[in-house]
Amino acid sequence: MGKYSAVEGKLIAEVERHPVIWQPTDPDFKNKTLKENAWSEIADIVNSETDSQYTGKLDSSLLQTFWVNCNFESQKKYLLAW
């Protein structure tokens, strides 16, 4: 296995595809509804494309908490520098 689990890797990839979550210069960055929709979409994708080690499905709020508390230094630096 690589540096990250399948869930972590998929989460990183999906967050990267949704700049509304992390890019302050995105015109919709402050739009809470669009952010919630993005997290819901990410949760659906992560749940459908990974064999989660967690019991049950990962909901969007759990993924958001995980993202905020994760230690993906290089990914966060990359996203914030973009």
N, C-alpha and C positions, 0 to 999 in steps of 0.2 A: 504494500500500500504506500502511496505517496505521502507527502507532507500533511495533507488534509484528508479527512474522511470524505466519503461520497456526498454526504449531506453538506458539509462545509464547502467542498468544491463547487457543488451546484449552487449553493447560496451565493458564493462570491460571483460566479458567472451571471446569475440572474440579477443580482443587485447592480452589477456593472451595466446591464442592459436597460436599467431604469434610472436614468440620471435625476429624475424628479425626487428621488430619495436622498441623494448624496451631493448633488451639484448645486451649490448656492446660486450660481448664475443662470440656472435653468429658469425660464419664465414662469414655470408652474411650481417652483420649489416650495412656495408657501401655501399651496393649495392642498389642504388636508384631505379632501375627498380623493384627489388624484393619487396622493401618497397611499391612502388606505387601499385604493383599487390596485395599485402596484404591488403592495405587500400581499394582498389576497391572491393576485396572479402568481406571484413568486411562491407562495405557499402551495398553491395547486400544482405548480410545475415541480417543485422539490418533492412533494408527496408522491406524484405520479412517476417520477423518473429516478427515484432512489429507494433503496430498501432500507427504510429507517430503522435504526437500532432502538428507537424510542417506542414506547407503548402508544399505540394510536397514531393519529395524524398530527403533524406539526401545524398549528394554526398560525395565522399571520402575526399575532401579538407575540407568540413564543419566538418566532423567527426574528422579529424586530429586537426583542430583548437579547437574543443570542448574538445578533449582529452588533448591537451597541456594546455588549460585554466581551466580544471575542477579541482575540489577540492576533489579528491578521495584519500585522504592521505593514508589510510590503504592499498588500492589496489596498489597504486604506490610504497609504501614501500615494499610490498610483492613482486611485480614484480622485483623491482630493487635489492632486497636481494636474489632473486632466483638464 
